[in-house]
Amino acid sequence: MSLLERLNEDMKSAMKNKEKERLSVIRMIKSSLQNEAIKLGKSQLSEDEEMTVLSREVKQRKESLQEFKKAGRQDLVEKTEKELAVVSQYLPQQLSEDELRQIIRQTISEVQATSRKDMGKVMAAVMPKVKGRADGSLVNQIVQKELS
């Protein structure tokens, strides 16, 4: 089942169960996917492009969450956490830190990185491998540790 089909099914069930917040988030995801397809001039996005859009949605919500916490807006924090939970359901299972560390170490040896100067090469090689399955900031932290 494609992501769009899954979103449509979940949208129907959210409507039937009168889950307004969930329905709203699903509609936002669908809208983001459709906007990306229009931007790229395609009728349908590839799986990789869909993961890019979902990752962007998660990243935006995580950034908003941090800002709301700093501002002491508990109402918005709760709303954003719920949205984040819904969006995360559509991402593939996240890699554990150990699995991620293993992929990074393998990539470091593949690109023959030896110091922090090679961080760009490593990040460019790692990110496509873990797309949608790991947070970019966590990848960045681990790469920095491994290269120091």
Helices and strands as residue ranges (DSSP letters): H 3-16, H 20-40, H 47-71, H 74-88, H 97-111, G 116-118, H 119-130, H 136-147
